[in-house]
């Protein structure tokens, strides 16, 4: 039966989309999502797939906290790129100061500078993200207190 | 309670989920069907959107899981019920919406097309 075969293919695709969700969400709701797919009488409409893909992105980017790690890495990379550009003369020295050791190109000084630069970049990004997250946590606590008053 | 919703206004998805559970306990697909019925088919919520909101409503304790209605049903089905806090939030939202509708009617009556 070609209809049943196509339906099975769609189901496999949908179960693959469900499997792409973060583990916590998948363990809690994965079976229920597949159950809904099986119960829906529309043969696995495009809307279900669109919703599934959007859900994967939403869960990873907004709900799982992975964005914090990505933001920290992106911040570190941006800072290193800025530092590297200054070093190679692409950004005016007036904006980013390059220490004399790096100018001389001394091997030890260079390595030290690189380690210091990367460490600073990662630490600063971490602090920025933690501060940002802390602010939103306070906002959430405020909302929870408001809810309790209701 | 973690990860709070603003009490009101509620998002359309949250409002519809709470409304679907106000009458009786339902499983996920039952909630989706009830939402489609309430909106005359204009608002169709997918499972991803449904469970994203349910996850937050559960952590907020506005919705809770409850025992299944029929032991012979698909074992993957889980039933959800509205808690007391959920009912209070829904009532507050209904009062807010009544105010909005009243104000809208007044505005429209003042300057008819």
Interface residues (C-beta under 8 A of the other chain):
Chain A: X25 X28 X29 X31 X32 X33 X34 X35 X36 X37 X39 X40 X47 X48 X50 X51 X52 X54 X55 X56 X58 X59 X63 X140 X141 X143 X144 X146 X147 X148 X150
Chain B: X1 X2 X3 X4 X5 X6 X7 X27 X28 X29 X32 X44 X46 X47 X48 X49 X51 X52 X54 X55 X60 X74 X76 X77 X78 X85 X88 X89 X92
